[in-house]
Amino acid sequence: MQISKDKILFSILIVLFWIWATFGFVADELLPFLEGMRIGVYLLLDAVLIILGIATIRHKSDYILLFSFLAIGFISTDIVNKLTWVNFLNGCRDFLPMLFLPPILKYFLEQGNRRERFVKVFDKHLMIFLVVQAPCLIYQFVKYGANDHGGGSLGNGFSGVISTLIYIISFYLISRDFDRTRYVESLKKNIWLIVLLLPTFLNETKISFVFMALYFLLLMKFDKTLIMRLAIALPFFLAGIYFLFNMYMSSTESEEDITNLQYYTESYLMVDDTDQLIDLAERLDEGEFGDDNDWSVDLPRFSRILLMPAVTARSDGGIVFGAGLSQFKGQSYLEQTKFAKDFEWFVNGTTLFSQIIFAQLGLLGVAWAIAFFISLFRFNKSSSRDKYLRAFLIIIFSLMMLYNQSMRFAIFCIPMFYFVFMANRPMREVGEEDSTDNIVSEIKNDVHE
């Protein structure tokens, strides 16, 4: 009976994974009539995720994180900022992956036999997902050029999310049987995983250069000979960067000088006159330039971080409780909150997950998020943990908090949390079944069957 229950729960998780993974591309490119169903489909997926999470939650720490979030969110939204219960429920959707995916994955990864079966099957799905992205990204590049349409199977607007997923999935798979003492030979053995990274340079996601550097650096063995090996590898690394740089420039047809430090400063950190840009954004929001503008004002990321305390302080909840949930969600069907209307230039455009947490839940939300990540990386940690994969994931988590809003999406969090748990306690005892070559062989056999 227990096995039957596990199969049902696992099947539900896999169905959720693939709908989240492909609905965007299918609705955008293959079956446009599905576009009108998008919101309904995502609401249904959220509901199933909640049910699956409730069915699998076991740990005291998960209960504490769940109910403490609900308490903070309710106090901030309904009591302090006097918003409605609809705002509270709708705003909670941004955090559903963080609240329910860890207990779901813990359920499958704790018990020995269940863990082995889950890892063996789920890794196949991850490998298929990774392979699928190449034709999707190439198709989107040919049709739309290098821009946010290059979201792979996730669809339009997910370029940053899919690029990050490609790197973390590839790094996880290559780490399974990568011999760091035979670096070049191991790279050659897994060359197909490296080739699958190249499509990330077709969607104008500049952070891919950072991911690429981290990817190859953390595949090296950190010991006393690291400096010497870095010196030997440097010419090859620079040649690779030169090739990717030219590939990026030709694919995006960019006229920007991306080798200029000022370009990154103005795009990601700050502009020379942030106050002037905010003033322009406010005038745009107030309709001073009319309603038919095809342009908008988007603050650089670091400017948003610096402005978060000052903007949040002007809400009823201040910097302690924040402005309440639902500030960044539901504007198509729900009326905007007063805070969202007053600071439309702040809640729209490039959105950071750290911004979503702080602006809505204040310092209490930040404290909750810190407790969440500590709990995530401490679960089931063993002495044999994969320190390289853990380091890669910690850096990715940190970048995502300051770079985009990937943490809002379950399709990002499922692999991400899974890899954290696998890094905490790798399956060394599985032996040959743990190799990527064996997974590829099994996938081929499944296809033939």
N, C-alpha and C positions, 0 to 999 in steps of 0.2 A: 504493500500500500504506500509505503514511504517513497519507493522508487517511482511509482506512478505519479505521486504528488510532485516530486522533483522534476520529472519530465514535463509536466504541465507548466510548472513555474518557469523552467528554462525555455520552453517553447514560446511562452508569452514574452519573455525578455528578448529573445531573438527576433520575434515579429516586431516588437517595438523598435529594436535597433535598426532593422532594415527599412521600416517605414520612415523613421527619422532620417535615415541615411539616403533615401532615394526619392522621397515625395517631391522635394523641391525641383530636382531635375526633370522628373516625369511631368509635373504640372507646368513647368516653364517651357519644355521643349517637345514632349511627346503627346500629352493629353491636356491641352490648354483648358478644357472645360472643368478640370479639377481645381483650377485656381479659386473658383467661388466656394469650394469646399475646404479650403486650406485652414481657416480658423477653426471650423468645426472639427476637422481631423485632429488638429493639434490639441484642442480641448479634450477630445476623447482619449488621445494618447496620454495626456496629463492625468486624467481620471484613472486610467489603467495603471499608470506608474504608481499612483498613490495606493491603489488596492494591492498591487504587488509588493510595495514597500511595507504596508501594514501586515501582509501575510508572512513576511520574512524577518521582520525586525525582532531581534533577540537580545541585544546588548543594552545594558543599563546606560552606557555613554550615549548610544543613539537616541534613547528615550529622552535623556537630559537635553541633548542638542535640539531635538525636535520641539519639545515643549518650551524650552527657554526661548527658541526663536519665535514660536507662536505668541508667547507672552510679550516679548519685546515688540514684535510687530503690531500686536493688538493695542498695547499701551500707546505706542508712537502714533499709530494710524487713527484709531477710534477715540481714544481718551484725550491725548495731548493735542493732536491736530484736528480732532473733531471731523474726520472724514467718515465715509459710510462703510458698512460691513462688506459691501461690494468691492470697494477700493482695497480693503484688507485681503479678501479672497483673491482678487485679480492680481494684486501685487505679490502675493505668496508664490505665484507661478514662476517668478524669476528664480526662486530658491528651491523649487521642487527637486531638481537634480542633486543638490547638495544634501537635502533632507532625506531622500528615500533611496538613492542609488547606493550609498555606502552599506546600509543594512542588507540590501538585495545581494550585492556582491559578496559581502561577508558570509551570507548564508551558503553560497555556493563554494566558497573558498576555504571554509574552516575544516569541514570533515574530510578525512583522507580520500575515500573512494569518490565521493561527490566532487571533491576538488579536482581529482585527476581527470574525471570524465568531462567536467566543465572546461578546464584549461585546454584539453585536447580538441574539443569541438569549437570552442570560442576562438581559439587561435586560427583555426581554418577560416572562420568568418572574417576575422580581421585581415587575413592575407588576401581574401577575395575582395574585400572592401578597398584595400590598398591598390590592387591591380585595376579595379574598376575606375579609379580616379584618372588614370592616364588618358583613356579615350574620351572621357567626359570633358576634361580640361582642354584637350586638343580640339575637340569639337567646339567648345565655347570660345576658344581663342580664334579659331578660323571664322566663326560666325560674328563675334562681337569685338574681337581685339583683346588686348591685355587690360582688363579692368575688373570691377567687382562682379561682373557676370561670371568670372572664372571661379565659381564656387564648387566645381566638380559635381558629384552626385547630389550635393546638398542644395545646389541651385544658386540663383542670383543673390548677391549680397553676402555670400559666405566665403569670400576669397581668403580672408585671414584665418578663419576657422579651419578650412580644409587644408591650407598649407601647414598649419600647426599639427593637425592630425596626421598628415602624411609623414612628417618628421618623427613624431613620437611613436607611431606604429612601426615605422621602418627601424627605428633605433631599438625598440623592444625586440623585434623579430631577429635583427642581426646580432643582438647581445646574447641570444640564447645559446649559440655555439661559436661565438667569436673568440679566437685565441689571440689575446693581446700580446703574447710573446712572439707571434708570427703575424705581425700587423698587415703587411702587404699581401701575404698569401691569403689571409682571412678576408681581406677586401675583395680579392679576385674571386674567391669562392662565393661571395655574396654580392657579386657585381650587379645582379638583377635588382636587388633592393636599392642600390645606389642609383641605378638608371631611373627607377621609379620616383626619385626625388626631383628629377629635372623638370617635370611639368609645373612645379611650383613657381618656376620663373616665367610662366606664361600668363600670370594673373596680376602682375604689378604689386605683389606683396613683398615689400622691401625687407621685412624682417626675416625673410628666407635666407638672406646672407648671414644673419646672426645664427640662425638655426643650423645652417650648413657648417659653420665654423665650430659650433659646440658639438655637433654630431661627430665630426672626425677627431676632434680633440679628446672627447670623452671615450672614444674607442681605444685610445692609447693607454698603456699601463703606466700609472703614476709611480715612479720609483726614482732611484738616483740617476738612472741613465736617460731620464725624460728629456733633459735639456739637449743632450746629444742627438736623440732621435728627432726632436723638434727641429734642430738645425738641419738634419738630413732631409726631413720632410718639407721644410719651408719652401724650396724651389718648386716642388710639385704642388704645394698648396697655393702658392701665388699664381702658378700657371692655371690651376683650376679656377681660381677667383677671376682671373683675366678672361677665361673662356665663358664663365657664367655671367660676368659683367657685360661682355659683348652680346651674349645671348639675350640678356635682360633688356639691354638698350635697343637691340634690333626688334625684339618682340613687342616692346611697349611703344616704340617710336618716340621715346621721351626726348624732349628738348631741354630738360632740366639737367644741370650739372650735378649728378649725384655723387661726385667725388669731392664736392665742395662742402665743408663743414657747415657753412651758413645754410645750405639747403636743408640739412637735417635739423638744425637749430630752429628754423622757422616752421618746418613741417611737423616736428614732433615735440619740441621743447617750448619755445616762446617766440613771439614776434617782437619787433622793436617797440611797438606801442599797443600793448594789450588793451588798455583803456579805450583807445580809439576803435579797436575792433569790436569791443563789447558795445560801445555806443552805436556803432553801425548795425550790429545785430539787433539791438533793442528797437532802433528805428525801423528796421525791416519787419520785426514782429508786430509793431504797432500799425503797419500798413502804410507807412509814409511813402513807400515806393510803389504802391499799388498791390494788387493781389495776384497778378500774373507774372511773377518773377520766376525765371528758370534758374536762378542762382541762389545761393544761401551763404551765410557766414559760418565758418566752422573753426572753433578755437583749437590751437595745437594742444596735444595731450598734456604737456607739463603745465601749461597755463591753466587747464581745467583742474589739475591737482592743486595748484596754488590757490585757486579761487574757491575750492570746495568749502573751506571753513567759513569764509565771508558770506557766500551764498546760502549755505545751510543755516547759518546763524540768523538769517532773516525769516526763517520759518517759525511756526509756533513752538515747535519742539526744540529749536536751537541746535547747537552742536552736540548736545547730549542725546536727544531723542530723534533728531532728524525731522524731515518733513512728512514722514509717513510713507507707507507703501503705495504703489500704483502711479508713481510720478513718471516712470519711463515706459509704461505699458498701457494698452487699451485705449489710445486716443482716437481710434477709428470708430469705436462703438460706445465708449464711455466719455462723459464730459471731462475735460481736463480739470485738474485741481487748480486752485488759485495759485499755488506755488509753481505748477507747471506752466500756467499762463504768464505769470510774472517773469519767469526765467526760462522762457521757451528756447532761447539761444543756448542755454546751459543743458537742458534735458534732451535736446535734439542734436543731430550731427554725430561726430565721433564720440562714442560713449565708452567709458572705462568701467570695469566691474568694481574697482575700488570706489569710483564715483557713485555707482548704483547703491553700494552698501552705505557709504558715509552720508550721502545726501538724503537717503530715505530713513536710515536707522541711527545715524549719528555715531557717537563714540561707543554706545552700547552695541551697535551692529558690528563695529570694527572689533570689539572685544570678542563677540560671538564668533566672527570669522576666524580670528586667531585661534580660538579654542577648537574650532572645527578642523583646521589644518593640522594642529598638533595631534588631535585624535586620529586623523587620517594616516599620518605618517608613523604613528606609534602602534597601530593595530597589528598584532601578530608578528611583531618584529623579532627576527632571529639573529643569531651571531653570524649566520651565513648570508646575510642580506647583500644585495647587489648595490654596492656603494656608487658605482658609476651610473646605473640607471636611476637611483635615487637622486643623485646630484643633478642629472639631466632634467628630471621631473620637477625638482625644487626650483631650478632656474626658470623652467617653462612656466610654472605656476606664478612665480614672481613677475615675469614679463607680462603674462596675461592679465594680471591685476592692474597693470599700468598701461597696457597697450590696447586691449579691446574688451569685449563683453562675452568671450567664449564660454565662460563659466555659467552663463544663463541657459546654455543649450545642452540637453541630455546627450545628444550625439557626440559632443565633445567630452562630457564628464564620464560616460560609460568606459571608454578606453583609458582615460586619464586615471580614474580611481582604480580601475583594474590593474593598471601597470604599477601604481603605488603599492598595492597589496602584494603583487607578484615580486616587486623589488624588495619588500620587507621580508619575504620568505620564498626564495626561488625554489623551483622543483628540481633540484639537483639529482634526486634519486630516480627520476624518470629515465635518465640515460638517453638512449637513442631516440626514444619517443619525443624527446624535448628538442630535437634538431629541426631547423627550418627545412632541410632537405626531405626529412621524413614527412613533414606536413604537406609539402608540395606533392610528394608521391601519393599520399592519401587523397588529396584533392583530385589528382588525375584519375585515380581508381574510382572515386565517387562519380566523376563525370562519365567515365566509360560504362559504369554500371547503370 
